[in-house]
Amino acid sequence: VHPDTLAMVNAIEEGDIHGIRDNMINVLEDVTIGKYPAVKALKSKFREFGATKCMMTGSGPTVYALFTEKERGKAESLYRNLLKNYKQAYMVRTFNDGWEL
């Protein structure tokens, strides 16, 4: 699946956070997941905890999850779970200028 760049540009211009989320695609994930199953495992765990969106960054090595402010408790639970099993895990709050998923 290739990104729909025009749809992403339109979503950004319109401030459509759902459109931005729905058009976030990383075409390298399929290749990377085949070589590094840990990426798939992390994405599955993120979904298990209720992530709104989860992806691998660029060409890796980071996998991240997005949660809405309303889902903060789920994000905190995921973060605590990750700290038990991984050397590094971070939870940050983004600056979104009033956008809410």
N, C-alpha and C positions, 0 to 999 in steps of 0.2 A: 504494500500500500504506500503510495507516494502522497506527500502532503499536498493539500489544496491551498496553495499560497494565496490565491486571490480571496478565498473564503477567510483565511486567517487575517489578511490585511483589512478586509471589510469588518470583521469582528473587532479588531483593534480600533479601527476608526469609529465604530459605533459604540464602543465601550461595552460590547457584548461578552461578558465574562464566560458565559456558557459556550458561546461560539468559539472563543479562544481555547477553552478546555477541550472541546470536542474536536478541534483541528490540530491539537498537539500530537505530533507523530514523530517517531525516530525510526527511520528506515534501517538503521544499523542494528536495532535490537534483535531482529530475527537471526542475523548472522552471529551476533555476540552470544545470544542465548544458546545457540548450538554448540559453541565452544566453552561457554562458562555457565553451566546450569544454575549457579548461585544467583545470577541475575533473575532468572525465572522464579526461583524459590523466594527471593526477596519481594518481587512483585506480587506473588501469591499471598505472602504474609501481609503485605500492605493492604491488599484487597480484603483479606480475612478480617482486618481491623477496621474496614469501612472507608478506605481512602477514596476521595472523589476522583483522583487521577494519580497514576503512578507511572513513572518512566525512567529509563536510563538516560543520563545526560550525554549529549554529543556522542562521542565514541567510547564513553565510559570514563572512569570506572565507578562512577557514583550512580546510585539508584535513589530516587526521591519519591515522596508521596505528598499529595496536596489534600488538605482537609479544610472544610469551611470553619469559620469561627464557632458555629453551632456544634461542630463535631470535635471541638477541642479536647474533650474527655477521651475520645477514641484515639486522637493523636498522642495524647499523654500516655495512654495505655500501651500503644505501639512503641513509643520511645522507651518506656521502662522495659518492655520485652526485649527490644533490640540491645539495650545495655547489658542484658544478661548473657547474650550470645555473640556479641561483636566487640572488637576493640574500639571502634569509633561509631558513634551515632550522634546526630545533632537534631535538635528541634528548634526551629526558628519561627518567628512571626514575620510575615511579609508586610511591607508597606503597600497598601493597595488603593490609597486615595479614595476610600469610600466604596470600592467595588466589593460586592458580596456574592459568593456563589449561592 
